[in-house]
Amino acid sequence: MSALQDIAVKVIGPGGLSGNVEALLHEIATLLAALATEGRSSSIDLQGLPLTPADREYLRQRLGAGEVRALVNALGPSEVRETAYRGVWWVTHRNAADELCAELIEVTPVPQILLADRQEIVDALERLRLCLCDGAARGP
């Protein structure tokens, strides 16, 4: 028989809110200050936090929507959404079966998934040069 203190209890407030969103917003503000003053990027793994579905929706409302939204298809769809606060991004990664694999708040000028890899840039340059050579050989 287990003791009462061994029973997990999760307190949920009105509307299904746990009260964790305000603390999370303060953490985001701290990370945004570090980005602004030190140029240090950070991220918060939302799946590792005790958030209810209502918390997630409330967080989305509080962070708002920015001007940028990007979809990336690599090993499954990823969505990068800028919030109303520049430098704060909501990033979700899904697998090929469309199951949520990761959900992050990234505090950074540009999320890493959107940056082109240096070797990919070199490869692109080589392909473009080949394309240009092929086009020049064909003529008008």
Backbone as JSON, one array per atom type, in Angstrom:
{
  "sequence": "MSALQDIAVKVIGPGGLSGNVEALLHEIATLLAALATEGRSSSIDLQGLPLTPADREYLRQRLGAGEVRALVNALGPSEVRETAYRGVWWVTHRNAADELCAELIEVTPVPQILLADRQEIVDALERLRLCLCDGAARGP",
  "N": [[0.85, -1.17, 0.0], [0.56, 2.21, -0.85], [1.79, 5.36, 0.36], [0.05, 8.4, 1.1], [1.49, 10.67, 0.29], [2.83, 9.69, -1.9], [1.16, 9.74, -4.04], [0.57, 11.19, -7.09], [-0.32, 14.51, -7.6], [-1.97, 16.94, -9.43], [-2.66, 20.24, -9.7], [-5.21, 21.95, -11.15], [-6.42, 24.93, -12.37], [-9.17, 27.28, -12.84], [-10.76, 26.97, -16.01], [-8.99, 25.09, -16.94], [-6.37, 25.87, -16.67], [-3.03, 25.71, -15.47], [-1.49, 27.54, -14.2], [1.13, 27.82, -14.84], [1.89, 29.28, -17.07], [2.41, 32.04, -16.68], [4.85, 32.02, -15.26], [6.41, 30.86, -17.23], [6.32, 32.82, -19.22], [7.77, 34.83, -17.92], [10.27, 33.57, -17.89], [10.77, 33.46, -20.65], [10.99, 36.21, -21.14], [13.34, 36.74, -19.7], [15.18, 35.23, -21.2], [14.94, 36.56, -23.64], [15.99, 39.03, -22.94], [18.66, 38.26, -22.52], [19.31, 37.58, -25.13], [19.05, 40.07, -26.36], [20.99, 41.64, -25.03], [23.37, 40.13, -24.87], [23.48, 38.58, -27.12], [22.9, 35.92, -26.97], [21.4, 32.94, -27.87], [18.58, 30.85, -27.04], [16.5, 28.07, -25.98], [13.31, 26.67, -25.11], [11.96, 23.68, -24.12], [8.84, 22.76, -24.66], [7.49, 20.37, -24.35], [8.61, 19.21, -22.17], [7.54, 20.44, -20.03], [5.05, 20.93, -17.45], [2.38, 21.49, -18.85], [-0.99, 22.16, -19.55], [-3.44, 21.43, -22.14], [-5.02, 23.74, -22.26], [-3.26, 25.58, -21.14], [-1.3, 25.72, -23.17], [-2.77, 26.87, -25.27], [-3.44, 29.32, -24.09], [-0.85, 30.36, -23.78], [-0.15, 30.64, -26.48], [-1.98, 32.65, -27.18], [-1.12, 34.74, -25.52], [1.51, 35.18, -26.44], [1.01, 35.84, -29.06], [0.84, 36.46, -32.66], [3.35, 36.79, -35.1], [4.95, 38.18, -38.04], [6.14, 36.25, -39.61], [6.08, 33.0, -40.95], [7.1, 29.76, -41.44], [7.36, 26.74, -43.27], [8.93, 23.67, -43.11], [10.11, 20.84, -44.71], [11.57, 18.12, -43.74], [12.44, 15.03, -42.98], [9.93, 14.91, -42.01], [7.22, 17.21, -41.35], [7.97, 20.52, -40.27], [7.14, 23.39, -38.43], [7.69, 26.81, -38.22], [7.01, 29.55, -36.38], [6.9, 32.97, -36.0], [6.47, 34.87, -33.07], [4.49, 37.59, -31.68], [6.52, 38.94, -30.58], [9.55, 39.99, -31.51], [12.22, 37.83, -32.22], [11.32, 35.79, -30.65], [10.22, 32.62, -31.12], [7.88, 30.07, -32.07], [8.26, 26.76, -32.43], [7.56, 23.75, -34.06], [8.09, 20.29, -34.52], [7.41, 17.5, -36.49], [7.08, 13.97, -37.15], [7.36, 11.64, -39.95], [4.92, 10.37, -39.82], [3.3, 12.34, -38.96], [3.26, 12.81, -36.23], [3.69, 14.63, -33.25], [6.92, 15.54, -32.46], [8.66, 17.35, -31.29], [8.31, 20.4, -29.51], [8.97, 23.67, -29.27], [9.94, 26.76, -27.73], [11.81, 29.09, -29.2], [14.33, 31.39, -28.63], [15.82, 33.58, -30.41], [17.56, 35.22, -33.13], [17.09, 34.02, -35.68], [15.62, 30.89, -36.15], [17.49, 27.85, -35.91], [16.82, 25.78, -37.71], [16.08, 27.09, -40.01], [18.37, 28.16, -41.05], [20.76, 27.98, -43.63], [23.01, 25.36, -44.17], [26.55, 25.56, -44.3], [27.97, 23.8, -46.05], [25.88, 22.96, -47.67], [25.36, 25.33, -48.98], [27.7, 25.64, -50.46], [27.44, 23.38, -52.13], [25.1, 24.14, -53.47], [26.03, 26.35, -54.9], [27.82, 25.1, -56.66], [26.0, 23.53, -58.14], [24.46, 25.57, -59.3], [26.36, 26.86, -60.86], [26.91, 24.8, -62.69], [24.43, 24.66, -63.93], [24.36, 27.19, -65.12], [26.49, 26.93, -66.91], [25.5, 24.9, -68.59], [23.31, 26.24, -69.69], [24.6, 28.31, -71.1], [25.93, 26.85, -73.01], [23.9, 25.98, -74.63], [22.91, 28.23, -75.81], [21.1, 31.04, -77.39]],
  "CA": [[0.0, 0.0, 0.0], [1.39, 3.41, -0.95], [1.46, 6.46, 1.25], [-0.66, 9.49, 0.46], [2.44, 11.57, -0.35], [3.31, 9.06, -3.13], [0.16, 9.91, -5.09], [0.81, 12.41, -7.86], [-1.45, 15.43, -7.64], [-1.76, 18.07, -10.32], [-3.71, 21.21, -9.44], [-5.63, 22.66, -12.36], [-7.3, 26.03, -12.0], [-10.33, 27.53, -13.71], [-10.5, 26.94, -17.44], [-7.96, 24.12, -17.27], [-5.03, 26.48, -16.58], [-2.24, 25.24, -14.33], [-0.77, 28.65, -13.57], [2.54, 27.78, -15.25], [2.16, 30.15, -18.21], [3.02, 33.31, -16.25], [6.27, 31.75, -14.98], [7.05, 30.62, -18.52], [6.48, 34.13, -19.87], [8.9, 35.5, -17.26], [11.48, 32.9, -18.39], [10.97, 33.93, -22.02], [11.48, 37.59, -21.04], [14.75, 36.65, -19.28], [15.95, 34.75, -22.35], [14.95, 37.63, -24.64], [16.95, 40.02, -22.44], [19.99, 37.72, -22.8], [19.52, 37.71, -26.58], [19.21, 41.49, -26.69], [22.2, 42.23, -24.45], [24.56, 39.29, -25.04], [23.4, 37.84, -28.37], [22.82, 34.49, -26.65], [20.15, 32.27, -28.23], [18.14, 29.81, -26.09], [15.21, 27.46, -26.31], [12.56, 26.02, -24.03], [11.25, 22.5, -24.59], [7.5, 22.8, -24.08], [7.03, 19.03, -24.01], [9.17, 18.86, -20.88], [6.9, 21.26, -18.99], [3.7, 20.48, -17.08], [1.39, 22.4, -19.42], [-2.24, 21.56, -20.0], [-3.83, 21.98, -23.44], [-5.48, 25.13, -22.06], [-2.05, 26.39, -20.96], [-0.68, 25.93, -24.48], [-3.59, 27.82, -26.0], [-3.26, 30.6, -23.42], [0.48, 30.82, -24.13], [-0.23, 31.11, -27.88], [-2.68, 33.92, -27.18], [-0.27, 35.76, -24.87], [2.66, 35.48, -27.31], [0.5, 36.42, -30.29], [1.4, 36.04, -33.94], [4.21, 37.74, -35.79], [4.8, 38.3, -39.48], [6.84, 35.18, -40.33], [5.69, 31.6, -40.75], [7.83, 28.94, -42.41], [7.16, 25.3, -43.22], [10.12, 22.96, -43.55], [9.86, 19.41, -44.84], [12.81, 17.35, -43.61], [12.13, 13.91, -42.09], [8.61, 15.22, -41.49], [6.98, 18.66, -41.4], [8.28, 21.4, -39.14], [6.57, 24.73, -38.59], [8.37, 27.87, -37.47], [6.14, 30.72, -36.33], [7.34, 34.1, -35.19], [5.43, 35.41, -32.2], [4.39, 39.04, -31.77], [7.75, 39.48, -29.99], [10.69, 39.68, -32.38], [13.22, 37.01, -31.57], [10.67, 34.69, -29.94], [9.64, 31.76, -32.15], [7.24, 28.82, -31.66], [8.72, 25.79, -33.42], [7.08, 22.38, -33.87], [8.64, 19.28, -35.42], [6.61, 16.28, -36.57], [7.72, 12.91, -37.91], [6.69, 11.32, -41.21], [3.55, 9.97, -39.49], [2.67, 13.57, -38.48], [3.19, 12.81, -34.77], [4.51, 15.69, -32.67], [8.2, 15.05, -31.91], [9.24, 18.4, -30.46], [7.63, 21.7, -29.51], [9.93, 24.54, -28.61], [9.99, 28.21, -27.86], [13.21, 29.45, -29.47], [14.61, 32.81, -28.47], [16.95, 33.68, -31.31], [17.21, 36.04, -34.3], [16.54, 33.11, -36.69], [15.76, 29.51, -35.69], [18.54, 27.07, -36.56], [16.3, 24.97, -38.81], [15.95, 27.94, -41.19], [19.68, 28.56, -41.55], [21.38, 27.08, -44.59], [24.3, 24.8, -43.79], [27.62, 26.07, -45.17], [28.25, 22.83, -47.11], [24.75, 23.01, -48.59], [25.55, 26.54, -49.78], [28.76, 25.31, -51.42], [26.83, 22.46, -53.1], [24.17, 24.92, -54.29], [26.84, 27.15, -55.81], [28.31, 24.19, -57.71], [24.88, 23.18, -59.0], [24.08, 26.76, -60.06], [27.39, 27.07, -61.9], [26.68, 23.79, -63.73], [23.23, 25.09, -64.64], [24.75, 28.33, -65.94], [27.33, 26.4, -68.01], [24.6, 24.2, -69.5], [22.53, 27.24, -70.4], [25.47, 29.03, -72.01], [26.27, 25.95, -74.1], [22.74, 25.86, -75.52], [22.76, 29.48, -76.58], [19.73, 31.6, -77.52]],
  "C": [[0.9, 1.24, 0.0], [0.89, 4.49, -0.01], [0.79, 7.57, 0.45], [0.3, 10.42, -0.28], [3.02, 10.98, -1.65], [2.33, 9.22, -4.29], [0.4, 11.25, -5.77], [-0.46, 13.25, -7.91], [-1.08, 16.6, -8.52], [-2.94, 19.02, -10.13], [-3.98, 21.98, -10.72], [-6.65, 23.71, -11.93], [-8.46, 26.17, -12.95], [-9.92, 27.52, -15.17], [-9.41, 25.97, -17.85], [-6.55, 24.67, -17.22], [-4.32, 26.02, -15.32], [-1.56, 26.37, -13.58], [0.68, 28.72, -13.99], [2.88, 28.76, -16.37], [2.84, 31.45, -17.78], [4.5, 33.12, -15.94], [7.03, 31.54, -16.27], [7.27, 31.93, -19.27], [7.62, 34.93, -19.24], [10.23, 34.89, -17.72], [11.79, 33.35, -19.81], [11.51, 35.36, -22.01], [12.95, 37.61, -20.62], [15.63, 36.22, -20.44], [16.02, 35.82, -23.44], [15.9, 38.75, -24.23], [18.38, 39.56, -22.72], [20.3, 37.79, -24.29], [19.81, 39.16, -26.94], [20.54, 42.05, -26.19], [23.48, 41.46, -24.75], [24.59, 38.55, -26.38], [23.28, 36.34, -28.17], [21.44, 33.93, -26.97], [19.86, 31.16, -27.23], [16.87, 29.18, -26.61], [14.62, 26.82, -25.07], [11.79, 24.87, -24.66], [9.88, 22.45, -23.92], [7.0, 21.42, -23.69], [7.55, 18.58, -22.65], [8.53, 19.62, -19.72], [5.5, 20.75, -18.68], [2.64, 21.48, -17.53], [0.16, 21.62, -19.84], [-2.52, 22.07, -21.42], [-4.32, 23.43, -23.33], [-4.29, 26.06, -21.84], [-1.41, 26.73, -22.3], [-1.46, 26.98, -25.29], [-3.45, 29.23, -25.4], [-1.89, 31.2, -23.75], [0.5, 31.35, -25.57], [-0.89, 32.48, -27.95], [-1.79, 35.03, -26.62], [0.91, 36.15, -25.74], [2.23, 36.1, -28.63], [1.2, 35.89, -31.53], [2.22, 37.16, -34.56], [3.98, 37.7, -37.28], [5.36, 37.12, -40.26], [6.3, 33.82, -39.94], [6.4, 30.8, -41.84], [7.5, 27.47, -42.18], [8.39, 24.65, -43.82], [9.78, 21.48, -43.61], [11.19, 18.68, -44.87], [12.55, 16.27, -42.57], [10.75, 14.06, -41.46], [8.44, 16.73, -41.47], [7.37, 19.37, -40.11], [7.65, 22.75, -39.45], [7.3, 25.68, -37.66], [7.47, 29.09, -37.54], [6.77, 31.79, -35.45], [6.17, 34.52, -34.3], [5.37, 36.92, -32.41], [5.64, 39.73, -31.21], [8.93, 39.04, -30.83], [11.74, 38.9, -31.6], [12.65, 35.85, -30.78], [9.86, 33.89, -30.96], [9.01, 30.52, -31.51], [7.54, 27.82, -32.77], [8.18, 24.41, -33.08], [7.7, 21.48, -34.93], [7.76, 18.04, -35.33], [7.37, 15.24, -37.39], [6.92, 12.64, -39.18], [5.24, 10.88, -41.0], [2.74, 11.14, -38.93], [2.45, 13.59, -36.97], [4.14, 13.9, -34.25], [5.75, 15.1, -32.02], [8.82, 16.08, -30.97], [8.41, 19.67, -30.62], [8.47, 22.62, -28.65], [9.54, 26.0, -28.72], [11.47, 28.52, -28.05], [13.34, 30.96, -29.38], [15.93, 33.05, -29.2], [16.58, 34.6, -32.47], [16.53, 35.21, -35.4], [16.7, 31.69, -36.17], [16.75, 28.72, -36.55], [18.03, 26.29, -37.77], [16.16, 25.77, -40.1], [17.29, 28.36, -41.78], [20.22, 27.51, -42.52], [22.74, 26.65, -44.07], [25.36, 25.27, -44.78], [27.91, 25.11, -46.32], [27.11, 22.79, -48.13], [24.84, 24.24, -49.49], [26.62, 26.29, -50.85], [28.21, 24.4, -52.51], [25.88, 23.22, -54.03], [24.93, 25.77, -55.31], [27.35, 26.29, -56.97], [27.2, 23.83, -58.68], [24.46, 24.36, -59.88], [25.09, 27.02, -61.17], [27.24, 26.06, -63.02], [25.47, 24.18, -64.58], [23.56, 26.24, -65.59], [25.59, 27.89, -67.13], [26.46, 25.69, -69.04], [23.79, 25.18, -70.32], [23.34, 28.01, -71.41], [25.81, 28.17, -73.22], [25.13, 25.83, -75.1], [22.55, 27.09, -76.37], [21.31, 29.92, -76.69], [18.84, 30.77, -78.41]]
}
